[in-house]
């Protein structure tokens, strides 16, 4: 694949980072806080459809559109390979730069947004690489299910504001590559056999130890405050040449750049 094909999906200039392929934010789009307040007491289905509509129409912060590079590497057949993926600096949010809310959602909704943005979801290996590259690496802030209704949008909001308070204390601006704040919804080798599940991983302590090992026993409609959606550009670079994330994940020799589970030949959640 030629570089021109890459640029057709991930636009970039010498002055700007690669960007997500989504429409610009409408001038009259509501802020994230206003949107979430309308979703506090609606059904899951209504909430998911609203989030999909808002984000697919461009109602997301501009800082999330500017993807950041993360280096990956592996050894294969006695050769050292290097690559670069481009990822959203924070988790998928609705609203503007000044009024955004991180929005947990079903993997099917996340997959639809990823498809629209010419992007994909990360794997466990990618999540680890992103955490290693992140600055700041924030401290997880759990809301225990014994005390909180963790599937409630009210707790989504409480979690978001707790994260924001911690981010602001570090001095990191919106758009800094941040990690340690969510369990990622991930692609996994087991997804092909369990397409009705959501796979999650991450929420790293500052020590690098994740709270959540790779887990795929939740049904795919399970969404709680701790889940986050990080998008990864569908195009990447391998050994200085353009490639796609999908083809590298399917390649038995090179999949180690992106997967610690071996090849993942169908790296997506079913959306039908």
Backbone torsions as a table, in degrees:
resi	resn	phi	psi	omega
1	UNK	NA	131.2	-178.1
2	UNK	-80.1	158.6	-178.8
3	UNK	-59.9	-31.7	179.4
4	UNK	-61.6	-33.4	177.7
5	UNK	-69.1	-36.3	176.4
6	UNK	-62.0	-45.3	-175.9
7	UNK	-68.6	-20.4	176.3
8	UNK	-68.4	-25.8	-179.2
9	UNK	-100.8	-34.2	179.8
10	UNK	-122.9	102.2	-177.0
11	UNK	-76.4	140.2	177.1
12	UNK	-153.1	157.9	173.0
13	UNK	-138.1	172.1	179.4
14	UNK	-62.4	-24.6	-175.3
15	UNK	-97.7	-6.7	-173.6
16	UNK	-136.0	150.0	175.7
17	UNK	-73.1	161.9	172.3
18	UNK	-55.4	151.1	-175.4
19	UNK	-128.9	155.1	174.9
20	UNK	-67.6	144.5	-179.4
21	UNK	-87.6	72.0	177.3
22	UNK	-130.6	157.0	-179.6
23	UNK	-61.7	156.1	174.0
24	UNK	-64.2	155.2	-179.5
25	UNK	-70.2	127.1	178.8
26	UNK	-62.4	145.4	-179.1
27	UNK	-61.2	-31.6	-176.7
28	UNK	-99.2	14.4	-179.0
29	UNK	-67.7	139.2	178.0
30	UNK	-70.7	156.4	176.5
31	UNK	-73.9	165.8	-178.1
32	UNK	-62.0	-39.8	-178.7
33	UNK	-62.5	-44.5	-179.7
34	UNK	-63.3	-41.1	179.1
35	UNK	-63.0	-48.8	-176.6
36	UNK	-64.6	-33.2	178.1
37	UNK	-64.4	-28.9	177.3
38	UNK	-78.7	-11.0	-175.1
39	UNK	-107.0	6.1	-174.4
40	UNK	-63.7	-34.2	-171.9
41	UNK	-125.1	18.3	178.9
42	UNK	-93.6	170.7	178.4
43	UNK	-70.0	161.9	177.0
44	UNK	-58.1	-42.1	-177.4
45	UNK	-62.4	-43.3	178.6
46	UNK	-64.9	-41.9	179.9
47	UNK	-61.8	-46.0	-178.0
48	UNK	-63.8	-42.4	179.8
49	UNK	-64.4	-38.4	179.4
50	UNK	-66.6	-44.6	179.8
51	UNK	-63.4	-42.1	177.9
52	UNK	-60.8	-44.8	-178.2
53	UNK	-64.2	-46.7	-177.5
54	UNK	-62.1	-48.7	-175.3
55	UNK	-71.8	-39.4	-180.0
56	UNK	-66.0	-23.9	176.0
57	UNK	-89.8	4.0	174.1
58	UNK	99.7	5.3	-178.0
59	UNK	-82.9	76.9	177.2
60	UNK	-147.9	157.3	-177.8
61	UNK	-63.6	143.0	177.6
62	UNK	-61.7	-33.2	-176.7
63	UNK	-64.8	-23.7	177.9
64	UNK	-76.1	-20.0	-178.4
65	UNK	-74.8	-26.2	-175.7
66	UNK	-87.0	100.9	-174.8
67	UNK	-74.5	153.1	-178.6
68	UNK	-119.4	146.8	-177.5
69	UNK	-80.1	143.7	173.8
70	UNK	-132.5	127.5	-178.0
71	UNK	-81.7	141.6	174.3
72	UNK	-132.9	157.2	178.7
73	UNK	-156.3	161.9	175.7
74	UNK	-162.3	164.6	171.8
75	UNK	-106.1	133.4	179.2
76	UNK	-146.6	123.9	179.1
77	UNK	53.3	40.3	177.6
78	UNK	77.5	7.2	-180.0
79	UNK	-116.6	146.1	177.5
80	UNK	-94.9	127.9	-179.8
81	UNK	-119.3	144.1	177.7
82	UNK	-126.1	155.6	178.5
83	UNK	-154.1	170.3	175.6
84	UNK	-134.6	129.0	169.3
85	UNK	-109.5	158.0	177.5
86	UNK	-118.5	128.9	-170.4
87	UNK	-130.5	157.3	171.8
88	UNK	-67.3	139.6	-175.6
89	UNK	-69.9	-18.0	-178.4
90	UNK	-144.2	-174.6	-177.3
91	UNK	-87.2	152.2	-175.4
92	UNK	-52.3	130.8	-175.2
93	UNK	-136.7	157.1	174.8
94	UNK	-111.1	144.3	178.8
95	UNK	116.0	-156.2	-174.6
96	UNK	-111.3	175.8	175.9
97	UNK	-58.6	-33.9	-176.6
98	UNK	-91.3	-15.3	-176.7
99	UNK	-149.3	81.3	-179.2
100	UNK	-123.0	153.4	177.1
101	UNK	-132.1	127.0	174.0
102	UNK	-66.5	132.8	-167.8
103	UNK	-123.3	99.5	169.4
104	UNK	-58.0	147.9	-179.9
105	UNK	-158.7	165.9	177.7
106	UNK	-64.4	151.7	179.2
107	UNK	-62.9	-29.7	178.7
108	UNK	-67.6	-39.5	175.6
109	UNK	-65.4	-43.6	178.3
110	UNK	-60.7	-40.0	180.0
111	UNK	-65.2	-40.2	177.9
112	UNK	-61.2	-42.8	178.8
113	UNK	-66.2	-42.3	177.7
114	UNK	-58.9	-43.3	179.1
115	UNK	-60.5	-44.0	179.6
116	UNK	-63.5	-31.5	-175.6
117	UNK	-94.1	9.6	-176.4
118	UNK	55.3	42.8	-174.2
119	UNK	-130.0	-178.9	178.0
120	UNK	-141.9	176.1	173.0
121	UNK	-96.8	160.1	-177.4
122	UNK	-82.9	167.0	169.0
123	UNK	-101.3	174.3	175.8
124	UNK	-57.1	-44.5	-179.0
125	UNK	-62.6	-40.1	177.9
126	UNK	-65.2	-40.0	178.8
127	UNK	-61.0	-42.2	177.2
128	UNK	-62.2	-42.2	-179.9
129	UNK	-65.2	-39.5	178.5
130	UNK	-64.6	-43.8	179.1
131	UNK	-60.5	-43.2	-179.1
132	UNK	-61.8	-33.8	-177.8
133	UNK	-85.2	-14.2	-170.9
134	UNK	-71.0	145.9	172.4
135	UNK	-152.7	98.7	22.2
136	UNK	-95.3	156.9	167.9
137	UNK	-100.8	99.7	-172.5
138	UNK	-83.5	164.2	-179.4
139	UNK	-84.9	129.3	174.4
140	UNK	-56.7	145.5	-179.7
141	UNK	-129.6	84.5	-176.0
142	UNK	-72.2	148.1	168.6
143	UNK	-113.6	108.9	-169.8
144	UNK	-70.4	137.9	-179.0
145	UNK	-66.4	-18.4	176.4
146	UNK	-69.5	-22.2	-176.7
147	UNK	-111.1	-36.5	-172.0
148	UNK	-115.4	150.3	172.5
149	UNK	-84.6	90.7	-164.7
150	UNK	-70.1	-14.0	175.6
151	UNK	-92.1	4.3	-177.6
152	UNK	-84.8	136.4	173.7
153	UNK	-58.2	-24.3	175.9
154	UNK	-63.3	-37.7	177.3
155	UNK	-75.8	-32.0	172.4
156	UNK	-54.6	-46.1	-179.3
157	UNK	-66.5	-44.2	179.8
158	UNK	-60.8	-41.2	178.4
159	UNK	-64.3	-44.5	179.6
160	UNK	-57.8	-46.3	-176.8
161	UNK	-70.3	-31.3	174.4
162	UNK	-65.4	-41.0	177.2
163	UNK	-63.9	-45.1	-179.1
164	UNK	-61.1	-40.8	179.1
165	UNK	-61.1	-40.5	179.3
166	UNK	-69.1	-42.5	179.5
167	UNK	-60.8	-45.7	-178.9
168	UNK	-61.0	-38.4	179.4
169	UNK	-62.5	-29.7	179.3
170	UNK	-76.8	-17.2	-175.2
171	UNK	84.0	2.8	-179.9
172	UNK	-74.0	130.0	-179.9
173	UNK	-78.9	160.7	169.0
174	UNK	-56.2	133.5	-176.6
175	UNK	103.3	-11.7	170.9
176	UNK	-69.3	146.5	179.1
177	UNK	-71.8	106.9	-173.7
178	UNK	-113.5	144.8	177.2
179	UNK	-148.6	171.2	-179.4
180	UNK	92.6	5.7	-171.9
181	UNK	-110.3	-12.3	-176.0
182	UNK	-147.8	157.6	162.1
183	UNK	-82.5	129.5	179.2
184	UNK	-80.6	139.0	163.6
185	UNK	-77.6	121.5	-168.8
186	UNK	-124.8	162.1	165.8
187	UNK	-84.2	146.0	-177.4
188	UNK	-150.1	156.5	178.8
189	UNK	-60.6	-32.3	-178.5
190	UNK	-74.7	-7.3	-176.4
191	UNK	-65.5	-34.3	-178.7
192	UNK	-61.4	-37.3	-179.9
193	UNK	-85.5	-17.1	-177.2
194	UNK	-133.7	64.8	-174.0
195	UNK	-70.1	-11.0	179.5
196	UNK	-95.1	14.7	-178.7
197	UNK	-113.8	163.3	170.4
198	UNK	-112.0	132.2	178.5
199	UNK	-102.4	131.5	-178.2
200	UNK	-129.6	154.6	-179.6
201	UNK	-163.7	146.7	168.1
202	UNK	118.3	-138.0	-173.5
203	UNK	64.7	61.3	-171.9
204	UNK	-73.7	137.5	165.8
205	UNK	-69.1	161.3	175.1
206	UNK	-56.8	-22.3	176.4
207	UNK	-71.3	-14.2	-176.1
208	UNK	98.8	-6.3	-179.9
209	UNK	-83.4	123.5	179.2
210	UNK	-77.4	140.0	172.1
211	UNK	-65.0	-40.2	-173.7
212	UNK	-107.5	107.8	169.5
213	UNK	-66.3	168.6	177.7
214	UNK	-57.9	126.3	-172.2
215	UNK	-142.1	132.3	-178.1
216	UNK	-134.9	32.2	-178.4
217	UNK	-96.8	-11.5	175.8
218	UNK	-74.3	139.4	170.2
219	UNK	-64.2	157.4	-169.7
220	UNK	-72.6	-9.2	175.0
221	UNK	-89.6	-1.6	177.7
222	UNK	-73.9	119.1	177.5
223	UNK	-134.4	124.4	173.4
224	UNK	-131.0	174.0	-172.6
225	UNK	-56.9	-26.6	-173.5
226	UNK	-80.4	-11.8	-177.0
227	UNK	-81.2	141.5	176.4
228	UNK	-137.3	152.4	-179.7
229	UNK	-113.2	112.8	174.3
230	UNK	-107.0	126.5	177.9
231	UNK	-94.4	145.8	178.3
232	UNK	-123.9	130.3	178.7
233	UNK	-55.2	141.6	179.4
234	UNK	-69.0	-18.3	178.0
235	UNK	-104.2	146.6	179.7
236	UNK	-145.0	-178.1	176.3
237	UNK	-122.5	135.3	178.1
238	UNK	-130.0	120.9	-179.6
239	UNK	50.6	40.4	176.3
240	UNK	82.3	1.6	-178.5
241	UNK	-118.9	148.1	178.1
242	UNK	-68.8	145.7	178.2
243	UNK	-153.3	175.8	173.9
244	UNK	-111.9	150.3	177.0
245	UNK	-59.5	-41.0	-177.4
246	UNK	-62.5	-43.1	-177.9
247	UNK	-71.4	-32.7	177.9
248	UNK	-71.4	-39.2	177.5
249	UNK	-63.9	-29.5	-179.6
250	UNK	-86.2	-10.5	-174.4
251	UNK	-85.9	114.7	-178.8
252	UNK	-58.9	-27.8	-177.9
253	UNK	-83.5	-36.6	-172.0
254	UNK	-107.8	-5.2	-175.9
255	UNK	-60.3	-22.7	179.0
256	UNK	-61.2	-17.3	173.5
257	UNK	-62.3	-33.0	-170.3
258	UNK	-122.8	-14.8	-174.2
259	UNK	-136.1	137.0	171.6
260	UNK	-103.8	16.2	178.1
261	UNK	-115.3	10.6	-172.6
262	UNK	85.5	-169.3	-177.1
263	UNK	-62.7	146.2	172.3
264	UNK	-125.7	90.4	-170.9
265	UNK	-73.8	-18.0	179.2
266	UNK	-126.4	74.6	-170.6
267	UNK	-83.9	70.3	178.0
268	UNK	-164.4	156.0	172.7
269	UNK	-86.9	137.8	176.3
270	UNK	-67.2	140.4	-176.3
271	UNK	-114.3	-2.5	178.4
272	UNK	-83.2	NA	NA
